[in-house]
């Protein structure tokens, strides 16, 4: 698994880098494993000059043969932003993985429960069957 942490307009400590790699890397690795995945984490400072600076954490997960999963979180505390991004990316990756499993299961061969050689028509109408009779349509008045 390829893991990259980049920082824009902020000095990122080694502790923050390791924390991001530990939290986000474990979340993705738990679901997808190590095969061919790439994770880009971008941490930036959104300082507008008014009030407390805001940290933004963007996470992009590139999964082979699937869409790129992207998440971003804004929070004043870097570690809190990394925690929230980790939770969001974990849910998103899990959702994509579940969709892929569901489509694989639904594309298999279909089987019928009834025997095609068995005749089911008894000559009488089924009382639970829905009749499809045509109703005359008249133009609306006015």
N, C-alpha and C positions, 0 to 999 in steps of 0.2 A: 504494500500500500504506500503510495506516494503522498506525503503530508508536507504542505508548505504553509508557513506563517509569514505574512507580510505586514508591515506597519507603515501607515501614512500619517504624516504630521504629528507623530507621537513617538516618544522614546519608549520602546518596549523592553522590559527587563527579561532576563533569562527565566526568572520564576514565572512570569506571565506566559512566556512561550511554552514552557513545559506544562503549565496548567492547561493551556488551550489544547496542546497535543494530547494530554492525558484524558481530558473530559470529552472532547469531540472525537478524537481518534478511537477511544474505547466504545463510544456510542455507535459509531459507524461499523467498526470492526466486529462488534457483537452480532450484528445482523448480516452484514455482507461478507465478512471474512477478509482475507488479504488479497484475493485474486484480482489484479488489474484495476483497482479503484484508485482514484486520485482525489485528494481533498485540498482545497485552497481556503485558507482562513485569512481574511484581511481585517486588520484592526486599525481604525482611524479615529481622529479627534475631530468632532464637529463643534468647534469653538466659534460662536458668533460674537463674542465680546460682551454678551449680556448674561449675567448669572453664571451658574456652574457649567463647566465644560461637559459636553456629552460625548460618550464613546460609542462608536458604531462597530459592531462585529458582523461581517458578512462571511457566510460559509457557502462554498460551492462544492458539491460532491459529484464527481464524474463517474458514472457507473457504465461499464461496457454494455452495449446493446440496450440502453435505456435513456431516458431524458436526463438532463443535468438537473440536479436538485439544488435550489438556492434558498437561503434563509438570511435575513438580516434583522439585527436587534439593536435598539438604541437604549443606552442606560448610562447614568453618570459613573457608575462603578464598573471597571473593566471585568473583574471576576464575576460579578453578577450578570453582566451581558454575556459572558462566555457560558455561564450555567444555563441561561435561558436559551441561547443559541443551540447548545448541546441538546436540550430537551426538544426543541422544535425540529432540529435536523433528525433526531432519532425517530420522532413520530412520522416525519415525511419519508424517510428511508423505509421505515416499516410499512407504510401505506403503499409505496411503490412496489416493494417486495411482495406484498399480499396481492396486489393487482396482477402482477406477473404470474403468481401461482394460480390465481383464479382463472386467468385466460388459458393457461396451459391445461387445466382440468376440463374446461368447457369445450375445448377444441377436439376432444377425443371422439371416437366413434360412438354413435348413439345406438341404443338397443330398444326394441319394443317389448313390452311386457306380454303382449298377446301373441298367440300363434296365428300367422296369416292364413293357414289352411283351415282353421276352425271357423265355421260360419256362425256369426253372431246375430244375424237377422232372423227373427222368429215370425215375421209376418204381421205382428201387432206393433202399434206405435208405442214408443217408450214415453211414459207419462212425464218423465223428467227432461225430455228433449225440448229444445227451444224451437218453436216454429218460426219460419221466416216468410211471413205473408206480406205482400205488398199493400201499402196503404195509399189511397189516392191523396195527392197533394193539391190543395186549392190555393189560389193566390190570396194574399192578405188583403183585407178590405181597406179601401181608402185611397 
